[in-house]
Amino acid sequence: MFLKLPHNSVLYHYFLSILCLSLTSCELKNQKVIKRTQFIMGTLVEITIQESDNDLAQHAINKSFNEMSRLEKIMSTYLPNSELSQLNTLARRETKITVSSDLLKVIQRGVHWGKLSNGAIDITIGPAVKLWEFNAETPTLPDADKLQEATSFIDYKNIAIDGSSVSLKKTGMSLHLGAIGKGYAVDQAIGILKKMGVKSGLVNAGGDLMAFGLKKTEAWHIGIQHPRKPEKIIASLDVRDKAVATSGDYQRYFIKDKVRFHHILNPKDGWPENQTMSATVIADTVMDADALSTALFILGPNKGIGLINSLEGVEGMILSKLGSASYSSGFRNLPGLSLQVLENDLSKQVATN
């Protein structure tokens, strides 16, 4: 015999709550954490999702990796047949090249952050990037005169956008989307996972990442790499429906005459910025976090933190080579933030620069 309760009774809502909690508990118990890694865009991309349906999980991950590979073929300067490479070859003064919606979005956003950062991030930095050989077996410094000449072509203001067409106003200019394109690809991969019905996951492309939903019953907990000890985490925080990106002088570099030369070039002179070890940004999209972490790295503590504090819903941290850490106004209030390792250990590591 079953007891029938009126829908407006307290006992009815109590038993309904118990039933919902029971179903949620069973659903969480069946969830599996599935992780796969693939080399795309010059880095290891790791996709982790929580899903009870293994077939759905594998299909969603495949589609996400395929999307990132598709975007690499659009935005890579290392692929001679990529859309960006063709744009750089064909675009000249008053020559308009129609581009895909993906490339257009990234270029537009690059110009946007170029303006807000006063050129600290500049997607026309291509001529300077070409002179550096970070992937060579024996990297050498570029010719100083050639590098100075290259900087004369760096100016995002000389990108002309007319509808879906792009032109470069100065012969010799070229675009390089390394500081923003990877972030856009991660955002698109996240979008694929969500469209496929995945409710919880994380995509990490070499430190540029986004997490959505909950892992079991808690937010995803991520770590920020120590700039001098790659096996060590210097800070950690909880991430849910947020993007995190870090730019550091430890990602691609070589050392010559005891000086570290890394891939984050200052658009003003084409040389690596040497006042910062790393810059981390938390934002709503990986594309924005990616671009802003580069801008912060170039701007340094004072101007960089000033920029972040002027933006809504964005937080950041800059670690200088002097061993100091600077934070945006709300950084210390981020969920699950732990800075114990940073505050106890960073100053001891400066001597290893």
C-alpha positions in Angstrom: 0.0 0.0 0.0 1.4 3.4 -1.0 0.8 6.7 0.8 -0.5 9.4 -1.6 0.6 12.9 -0.6 -0.9 16.1 -1.8 1.5 18.1 -4.1 1.5 21.1 -1.8 2.4 19.2 1.4 5.7 19.5 3.2 6.2 15.7 3.2 5.7 15.6 -0.6 8.5 18.1 -1.2 10.7 16.4 1.3 10.4 13.0 -0.4 10.8 14.7 -3.8 14.1 16.2 -2.6 15.3 12.9 -1.3 14.4 11.3 -4.6 16.3 14.0 -6.6 19.4 13.6 -4.3 19.3 9.9 -4.8 19.1 10.1 -8.6 21.9 12.7 -8.6 24.1 10.5 -6.4 23.5 7.5 -8.7 24.3 9.7 -11.8 27.5 11.0 -10.3 28.5 7.5 -9.3 28.3 6.4 -12.9 30.3 9.3 -14.2 33.8 8.5 -15.6 36.7 10.9 -16.0 38.0 10.3 -19.6 41.2 12.0 -20.7 43.0 12.1 -24.0 46.0 14.0 -25.3 47.0 15.1 -28.8 49.8 17.3 -30.3 48.1 20.3 -32.0 49.2 23.9 -32.6 52.8 23.2 -31.5 51.7 22.0 -28.0 50.1 19.1 -26.2 46.4 19.5 -25.9 44.7 17.6 -23.2 40.9 17.1 -23.2 39.4 15.8 -20.0 35.6 15.2 -19.6 33.3 13.6 -17.0 30.7 11.5 -18.7 28.9 8.2 -18.1 28.4 7.4 -21.8 31.8 6.3 -23.1 30.7 6.4 -26.8 29.5 9.9 -26.4 32.7 10.9 -24.6 35.0 9.5 -27.3 32.9 11.0 -30.1 32.8 14.4 -28.5 36.6 14.4 -27.8 37.3 13.3 -31.4 35.2 16.2 -32.8 36.9 18.7 -30.5 40.4 17.6 -31.6 39.2 17.7 -35.2 38.0 21.3 -34.7 41.3 22.4 -33.2 43.2 20.7 -36.1 40.9 22.5 -38.6 41.6 25.8 -37.0 45.4 25.1 -37.0 45.2 24.8 -40.8 43.6 28.2 -40.8 45.8 30.2 -38.4 49.2 28.6 -38.4 52.2 30.5 -39.9 54.2 27.2 -39.9 51.9 25.7 -42.5 52.6 27.3 -45.9 49.1 26.5 -47.2 47.2 27.8 -44.2 44.7 30.6 -44.7 46.8 32.9 -42.6 50.0 32.1 -44.6 48.1 32.9 -47.8 46.8 36.1 -46.4 50.3 37.2 -45.4 51.5 36.4 -48.9 48.7 38.1 -50.9 47.7 41.0 -48.7 49.3 44.2 -49.9 48.3 47.9 -49.8 44.8 48.3 -51.0 44.5 44.5 -51.8 41.6 43.1 -49.9 41.5 39.4 -49.1 38.3 37.7 -48.1 38.9 35.6 -45.1 36.9 32.9 -43.2 34.7 33.9 -40.3 37.1 32.1 -37.9 40.1 34.1 -39.1 38.2 37.3 -39.2 37.0 36.9 -35.5 40.6 36.3 -34.3 42.0 39.2 -36.3 39.3 41.5 -35.0 39.9 40.5 -31.4 43.6 40.9 -31.9 43.1 44.5 -33.1 40.8 45.1 -30.1 43.4 44.0 -27.5 46.1 45.8 -29.5 44.2 49.1 -28.9 43.4 48.4 -25.2 46.9 47.4 -24.4 48.5 50.2 -26.4 50.3 47.8 -28.6 51.7 45.5 -25.9 50.1 42.7 -27.9 50.3 43.2 -31.6 49.3 40.5 -34.1 51.4 42.2 -36.8 54.5 41.0 -35.0 55.1 38.4 -37.8 58.2 40.1 -39.3 60.1 40.0 -36.0 59.0 36.4 -35.2 60.4 35.2 -38.5 63.9 36.3 -37.4 64.0 34.2 -34.3 64.8 30.5 -34.5 63.6 29.1 -31.2 63.0 25.6 -32.7 66.5 25.3 -34.3 69.0 22.8 -32.9 71.4 25.6 -32.2 69.5 28.8 -31.9 71.3 32.1 -32.7 70.4 35.7 -32.1 68.9 37.6 -35.0 70.8 40.4 -36.8 70.1 43.5 -34.8 69.7 45.7 -37.8 67.3 43.3 -39.5 65.3 43.1 -36.3 65.1 46.9 -36.1 63.9 47.0 -39.7 61.3 44.4 -38.9 59.8 46.5 -36.2 59.0 49.2 -38.7 56.3 46.8 -40.1 54.7 46.1 -36.7 51.6 48.2 -36.1 48.1 46.7 -35.7 46.7 50.1 -36.8 47.8 49.2 -40.4 45.3 46.3 -40.5 42.3 47.3 -42.6 39.1 45.3 -42.1 36.2 45.9 -44.5 33.3 43.5 -43.9 34.8 40.0 -44.3 37.9 41.3 -46.1 41.3 42.1 -44.6 44.2 44.1 -46.1 47.6 45.1 -44.8 48.5 48.7 -45.5 52.2 48.3 -45.7 54.2 45.9 -47.9 56.3 43.7 -45.7 53.7 43.3 -42.9 52.6 39.8 -41.8 50.3 38.6 -39.1 51.2 36.1 -36.3 48.4 34.8 -34.1 50.4 32.9 -31.6 49.2 35.0 -28.7 45.5 34.6 -29.4 44.8 31.9 -32.0 45.4 28.9 -29.6 43.0 30.4 -27.1 40.3 30.7 -29.8 40.8 27.1 -30.7 40.3 26.0 -27.1 37.1 28.1 -26.9 35.8 26.3 -30.0 36.7 22.9 -28.7 34.8 23.7 -25.5 31.8 24.7 -27.6 31.9 21.4 -29.4 31.9 19.4 -26.1 28.9 21.4 -24.8 26.9 21.0 -28.1 27.6 17.2 -27.9 25.9 17.1 -24.5 29.0 16.9 -22.3 28.2 18.8 -19.1 31.6 18.8 -17.4 35.1 19.0 -18.9 38.4 20.8 -19.3 40.5 21.6 -22.3 44.1 22.5 -21.7 46.4 23.5 -24.5 49.9 24.0 -23.1 48.6 26.0 -20.1 45.8 27.9 -21.9 42.7 26.2 -20.5 39.0 26.4 -19.8 36.9 24.2 -17.4 33.1 24.0 -17.3 30.7 22.2 -15.1 31.7 20.3 -11.9 34.1 17.5 -11.5 32.1 15.2 -9.3 30.5 17.8 -6.9 33.3 20.4 -7.0 34.9 22.9 -9.4 37.9 21.8 -11.4 41.1 22.5 -9.4 44.0 23.6 -11.5 47.6 24.5 -10.9 49.8 27.3 -12.2 53.3 26.1 -13.2 56.4 27.3 -11.4 58.4 29.5 -13.9 61.7 27.9 -12.9 60.7 24.4 -11.8 58.4 22.9 -14.4 57.5 19.9 -12.1 56.3 22.2 -9.4 53.0 24.1 -9.0 53.4 27.6 -7.7 49.7 28.4 -7.1 46.3 26.7 -7.5 42.7 27.7 -7.8 39.2 26.4 -8.5 37.9 26.9 -12.0 34.3 26.6 -13.2 33.1 28.1 -16.5 36.2 30.3 -16.6 39.4 30.4 -18.7 43.0 30.6 -17.5 46.0 31.4 -19.5 49.7 31.8 -18.6 52.5 33.4 -20.6 56.0 32.6 -19.4 59.6 32.9 -20.4 60.0 29.2 -19.8 57.8 27.9 -22.5 60.1 28.4 -25.6 63.5 29.7 -25.0 67.3 29.3 -25.3 70.1 30.5 -23.2 73.1 32.3 -24.7 76.0 33.8 -22.7 73.9 33.2 -19.5 71.0 35.3 -20.9 67.5 33.7 -21.4 66.0 34.6 -24.8 62.3 33.5 -25.0 59.5 33.7 -27.6 57.4 36.6 -26.0 58.7 39.5 -28.1 58.1 43.1 -27.3 56.4 44.6 -30.4 58.3 47.9 -29.8 61.7 46.5 -30.5 61.3 42.8 -31.4 63.4 41.6 -28.5 62.1 39.3 -25.7 60.7 41.3 -22.7 63.2 40.7 -19.9 61.4 42.0 -16.8 58.8 39.3 -16.3 58.9 35.5 -15.6 55.2 34.8 -16.1 51.8 36.4 -16.3 48.5 34.6 -15.6 45.0 35.8 -16.5 41.5 34.5 -15.6 38.8 35.6 -18.0 35.5 34.4 -19.6 37.2 33.1 -22.8 40.5 31.5 -23.4 41.1 33.8 -26.4 40.9 36.8 -24.2 42.9 35.2 -21.4 45.6 34.2 -23.9 45.9 37.7 -25.4 45.8 39.4 -22.1 48.5 37.2 -20.5 50.8 38.2 -23.3 49.9 41.8 -22.9 50.6 41.6 -19.1 53.9 39.9 -19.7 55.0 42.8 -21.9 53.5 45.6 -19.8 54.9 44.4 -16.5 53.5 44.9 -13.0 52.4 48.5 -12.9 50.8 49.0 -16.4 49.7 45.4 -16.6 47.8 45.3 -13.3 46.4 48.7 -14.2 45.0 47.3 -17.5 43.5 44.2 -15.8 41.8 46.4 -13.0 40.2 48.4 -15.8 38.4 45.4 -17.2 35.2 43.8 -15.9 35.3 40.1 -14.9 39.1 39.7 -15.4 41.8 38.9 -12.9 45.5 38.6 -13.3 48.9 37.9 -11.6 52.4 38.9 -12.8 55.6 37.4 -11.5 58.6 39.6 -12.1 62.2 38.5 -12.5 63.0 40.3 -9.3 61.0 37.7 -7.4 57.9 39.9 -6.7 54.3 39.0 -7.4 51.6 41.6 -8.4 47.9 40.9 -8.3 44.8 42.5 -9.7 42.3 43.8 -7.2 40.2 40.7 -7.0 42.8 38.0 -7.6 43.2 36.9 -4.0 39.4 36.4 -3.7 39.3 33.8 -6.5 37.7 30.5 -5.4 40.0 27.9 -3.9 43.1 30.1 -4.4 46.2 28.9 -2.7 49.4 31.1 -3.0 51.3 29.4 -0.2 54.0 27.9 -2.4 54.4 31.2 -4.3 54.7 33.3 -1.2 57.1 30.9 0.6 59.2 29.8 -2.3 59.4 32.3 -5.2 62.0 34.6 -3.7 64.3 31.6 -3.1 64.2 30.6 -6.8 65.2 34.0 -8.2 68.8 33.1 -8.0 68.3 30.4 -10.6 67.2 32.8 -13.3 
